[in-house]
Amino acid sequence: QVQLVESGGGLVQPGGSLRLSCVFFGSMVRFYDMGWYRQAPGKQRELVARITSGGTTTYADSVKGRFTISRDNAKNTVYLQMNSLNAEDTAVYYCNAAISSLNSYWGQGTQVTVSS
């Protein structure tokens, strides 16, 4: 059984930074592709960034150059460094771990609010 616990969300001013963390409780984290998704009010959940088990990263166009995803398998943790935040980044951010379409797990989400 896999459990994901996110942290690091909060209220930040436009232009500010936050770092989200997602701790993976389970075994064999190094085999999982890890991702950060977000869902704003009234919108569908969307992929923000993804890092494969091999370390390949993918970003949504809207966050390229501002966000960085990384993983530390020794700490069972994936991070999302978010810089130059703007109001459009306001959403609940969810961590995902997937080893296949049948084995995909979600965290409970952490709120990020960008406002002055």
Secondary structure as GFF3:
##gff-version 3
##sequence-region A 1 116
A	DSSP	beta_strand	3	7	.	.	.	ID=ss1
A	DSSP	beta_strand	10	12	.	.	.	ID=ss2
A	DSSP	beta_strand	18	25	.	.	.	ID=ss3
A	DSSP	three_ten_helix	29	31	.	.	.	ID=ss4
A	DSSP	beta_strand	33	39	.	.	.	ID=ss5
A	DSSP	beta_strand	46	51	.	.	.	ID=ss6
A	DSSP	beta_strand	57	59	.	.	.	ID=ss7
A	DSSP	beta_strand	67	72	.	.	.	ID=ss8
A	DSSP	three_ten_helix	73	75	.	.	.	ID=ss9
A	DSSP	beta_strand	77	82	.	.	.	ID=ss10
A	DSSP	three_ten_helix	87	89	.	.	.	ID=ss11
A	DSSP	beta_strand	91	100	.	.	.	ID=ss12
A	DSSP	beta_strand	103	106	.	.	.	ID=ss13
A	DSSP	beta_strand	110	114	.	.	.	ID=ss14
###
